[in-house]
Every structure is written in C-alpha cells, then in structure tokens.
Amino acid sequence: MAFLKFTALRLLLIVVFYVACVLLGLGLFLSAVVAAILAWCVTYLFFRTLRDAAAATLQRRFTPGAPPVRSAVELDDAAAEDALDPNTPVNADRKPRGTA
C-alpha cells in the first residue's frame, strides 16, 4: 500500500508541476522534464518515511524465496478450494438444486 501511495503522490506532483510549467510558457517537452525533476526532488526531500516504506515493500516483494503476499479473500478462496472433494462432478451448465 505504501508503494501505491508514494506513486500516486509522485504522479500528482508531476501533474501539478507540469501544469504550472505549461502556464509559465516553458513548452510541452521542457515542462514534462522539469515537472519530473521537481516531483522527484520534492518527494526525495520531504517524504522520506513514505519513500522508505515503499522501498521496503518492494524489497519484501522481490526477495528470493519470499512467500507470496495474499489478501484475506485469496486465502478464503484457497481454503474453499482445498475443502472441495476432487472427485465431485461439476456441471457448470445447470443451476444447483435448491436455488430459485
């Protein structure tokens, strides 16, 4: 979640700086470059804790041998699949009995 917050913050800053640079008349390409550099500088100087949390999230995610990160819904789905009998026939074309 920290990675998504940090990315959203940086993109928001890029958009704000880009619009400001275009209004100042720097041109489209130069405005994009300046906006990217300014957004990087602001997030680097003022959002250290969020940046470090995002980096830690990426490090945990891509460490070799790390267990996959799963949500509660994924864990519930996996438990339900494990509880099923593999020999039970499945007919996906019909509604189950007892439902209206």
Salt bridges, closest charged atoms under 4 A:
ASP52 OD2 - ARG48 NE 3.53
